[in-house]
């Protein structure tokens, strides 16, 4: 993926897509039900690491967006971030 897809560009439920500044991976924020992601009804928003397929669910859009900016919840991105933060 060379540039982030925009909502409505064939990604069902996509609200926004961000490129992590540290890992350079794309992270998507989705409406879980529209995207076909299984989620607790109390957690209608999902943040997805597009590179590694990790998903975390949230109760609010604000929380989902916050998780997109720092994907330490993705095991592989977390490892990349820890490597890059170490001098």
Backbone bond lengths (Angstrom), bond angles and torsions (degrees), N, CA, C in turn:
res aa  C-N    CA-C-N  psi(-1)  N-CA   C-N-CA  omega(-1)  CA-C   N-CA-C  phi
1 X - - - 1.447 - - 1.535 106.79 -
2 X 1.320 117.87 118.38 1.457 121.01 -178.34 1.520 113.03 -89.16
3 X 1.314 117.74 -31.12 1.459 120.64 175.40 1.521 108.30 -138.03
4 X 1.311 114.54 155.56 1.465 119.50 -176.25 1.520 110.83 -68.99
5 X 1.349 117.40 131.15 1.457 119.18 175.45 1.517 110.93 -67.74
6 X 1.287 115.93 150.98 1.460 122.42 179.79 1.526 109.86 -96.04
7 X 1.348 117.05 153.45 1.469 119.36 175.98 1.523 110.55 -52.43
8 X 1.335 115.68 137.04 1.457 120.81 -179.72 1.512 113.76 87.03
9 X 1.334 116.85 3.19 1.461 121.01 -177.97 1.525 111.89 -94.70
10 X 1.336 116.84 37.93 1.449 120.27 178.49 1.514 114.56 92.72
11 X 1.308 117.54 2.12 1.460 122.38 176.48 1.516 107.72 -105.61
12 X 1.320 118.00 98.21 1.463 122.29 -176.68 1.519 110.83 -58.26
13 X 1.316 116.21 130.25 1.451 122.14 176.71 1.511 115.76 79.12
14 X 1.331 117.87 0.43 1.463 120.89 -178.17 1.525 111.22 -65.96
15 X 1.318 115.68 128.55 1.461 122.35 176.29 1.522 109.17 -100.02
16 X 1.322 116.12 -45.72 1.464 120.80 175.52 1.517 109.94 -159.93
17 X 1.324 114.92 159.73 1.456 122.11 177.82 1.522 106.52 -129.56
18 X 1.328 116.16 133.55 1.463 121.40 179.27 1.522 109.67 -126.24
19 X 1.322 114.70 152.54 1.456 120.03 172.66 1.522 106.78 -104.08
20 X 1.317 116.97 121.79 1.459 121.20 -179.79 1.523 109.02 -65.12
21 X 1.316 117.01 128.76 1.467 121.22 -178.44 1.520 112.65 -66.21
22 X 1.320 116.85 -30.11 1.456 120.25 -177.02 1.526 111.63 -84.41
23 X 1.333 117.19 -50.95 1.465 120.57 -173.85 1.534 113.54 -91.94
24 X 1.331 116.31 -18.78 1.475 123.01 -177.05 1.528 112.79 70.56
25 X 1.335 117.53 13.28 1.464 121.83 177.42 1.522 110.21 -89.98
26 X 1.332 116.88 151.41 1.463 121.38 177.31 1.515 110.06 -86.06
27 X 1.321 115.48 135.26 1.456 123.64 179.87 1.522 107.50 -122.91
28 X 1.333 116.81 124.73 1.460 121.99 -179.02 1.514 112.16 -104.81
29 X 1.331 115.52 145.99 1.465 122.34 173.19 1.524 105.99 -112.46
30 X 1.335 116.42 126.20 1.458 121.90 -173.22 1.522 112.64 -129.44
31 X 1.335 114.90 154.04 1.462 121.75 164.03 1.530 104.18 -81.65
32 X 1.315 116.86 111.32 1.471 121.56 -170.30 1.523 113.55 -52.85
33 X 1.327 117.26 -50.28 1.470 120.88 -176.25 1.528 111.43 -62.30
34 X 1.331 117.48 -42.67 1.467 121.07 -179.74 1.517 111.81 -67.49
35 X 1.334 116.19 -29.74 1.463 120.54 -179.02 1.522 112.21 -84.55
36 X 1.344 116.23 -7.19 1.457 119.96 -179.17 1.519 113.07 77.96
37 X 1.327 116.27 20.88 1.461 120.89 178.46 1.517 109.74 -89.71
38 X 1.303 116.50 134.99 1.462 119.53 177.20 1.515 107.97 -71.14
39 X 1.319 115.99 127.59 1.456 119.16 -179.97 1.517 110.06 -152.90
40 X 1.276 115.17 153.31 1.457 122.92 173.70 1.530 107.03 -64.12
41 X 1.320 119.13 136.52 1.469 120.78 179.08 1.534 113.38 -57.57
42 X 1.320 116.81 -23.48 1.463 120.66 177.07 1.526 112.17 -80.65
43 X 1.323 116.67 -6.51 1.468 122.41 -179.15 1.528 108.89 -127.37
44 X 1.333 117.75 71.18 1.464 121.07 -171.99 1.531 116.06 -78.78
45 X 1.315 118.15 -2.25 1.468 121.56 -177.79 1.515 109.71 -115.71
46 X 1.323 116.59 140.46 1.464 120.87 178.92 1.516 110.34 -128.18
47 X 1.322 114.65 142.21 1.461 121.99 173.27 1.522 105.56 -111.76
48 X 1.320 116.38 129.67 1.460 121.80 -172.26 1.522 110.17 -125.59
49 X 1.328 116.37 128.56 1.462 120.13 169.95 1.523 105.96 -81.59
50 X 1.310 116.25 111.14 1.464 121.26 -175.92 1.529 112.07 -68.24
51 X 1.328 117.70 -25.81 1.463 120.87 -179.14 1.522 113.22 -79.85
52 X 1.335 116.04 -35.94 1.461 119.87 -171.99 1.526 114.27 -117.27
53 X 1.332 117.19 -0.94 1.466 123.85 175.98 1.531 114.80 64.31
54 X 1.319 117.14 24.38 1.466 120.01 173.22 1.519 108.34 -83.35
55 X 1.323 115.88 143.20 1.468 121.60 -178.45 1.515 108.91 -132.11
56 X 1.327 116.22 138.88 1.454 122.01 172.86 1.529 106.75 -132.04
57 X 1.334 116.99 138.44 1.466 121.71 -177.17 1.526 110.44 -104.81
58 X 1.350 114.98 153.87 1.464 121.24 -174.48 1.522 110.73 -139.96
59 X 1.313 114.87 157.87 1.464 120.50 178.13 1.525 111.79 -84.85
60 X 1.334 118.15 -22.51 1.463 120.52 -178.82 1.527 110.97 -131.62
61 X 1.311 114.87 154.73 1.463 120.87 175.84 1.525 109.89 -63.74
62 X 1.317 117.44 -38.16 1.470 120.92 179.65 1.531 111.11 -59.72
63 X 1.327 117.09 -42.13 1.464 120.33 178.43 1.520 111.25 -66.55
64 X 1.329 116.85 -38.82 1.466 120.85 178.71 1.525 110.35 -64.17
65 X 1.318 116.88 -41.78 1.473 120.64 178.11 1.522 111.37 -66.15
66 X 1.326 116.93 -39.08 1.464 120.18 178.95 1.532 110.41 -63.07
67 X 1.322 116.89 -40.80 1.461 120.85 179.29 1.529 111.35 -66.17
68 X 1.324 116.75 -29.64 1.466 120.39 179.77 1.522 111.70 -68.40
69 X 1.310 116.91 -28.76 1.461 119.23 -177.11 1.526 112.91 -78.04
70 X 1.314 117.32 -20.85 1.470 121.24 179.49 1.528 108.78 -143.95
71 X 1.340 117.52 87.22 1.468 121.11 -171.26 1.533 114.64 -80.66
72 X 1.328 117.04 54.21 1.461 120.09 177.58 1.530 112.18 -71.67
73 X 1.319 117.60 -9.85 1.466 124.00 176.91 1.531 111.52 -77.03
74 X 1.322 116.92 -17.62 1.473 121.77 174.94 1.527 106.88 -88.61
75 X 1.306 116.08 119.96 1.461 120.95 -175.43 1.537 112.26 -55.26
76 X 1.320 116.99 -44.01 1.463 120.45 -177.30 1.526 112.27 -73.50
77 X 1.324 117.47 -38.98 1.469 119.97 176.41 1.528 110.12 -66.27
78 X 1.329 116.06 -39.43 1.463 120.49 178.75 1.528 110.34 -59.48
79 X 1.315 116.57 -43.00 1.464 120.54 178.11 1.523 110.97 -62.81
80 X 1.338 116.83 -41.42 1.469 120.70 177.75 1.523 110.67 -62.87
81 X 1.350 116.12 -43.44 1.464 120.43 -178.27 1.521 110.52 -64.70
82 X 1.320 117.46 -41.11 1.464 120.67 179.65 1.511 111.64 -65.43
83 X 1.335 116.71 -36.11 1.460 121.31 177.73 1.519 110.58 -67.60
84 X 1.346 117.25 -43.84 1.463 121.25 -177.42 1.519 112.76 -72.62
85 X 1.345 117.40 -25.78 1.463 120.40 -178.76 1.527 111.02 -82.45
86 X 1.323 117.83 -16.80 1.454 121.17 -178.84 1.517 109.59 -85.10
87 X 1.337 118.26 126.09 1.484 120.64 -179.37 1.506 112.63 -66.46
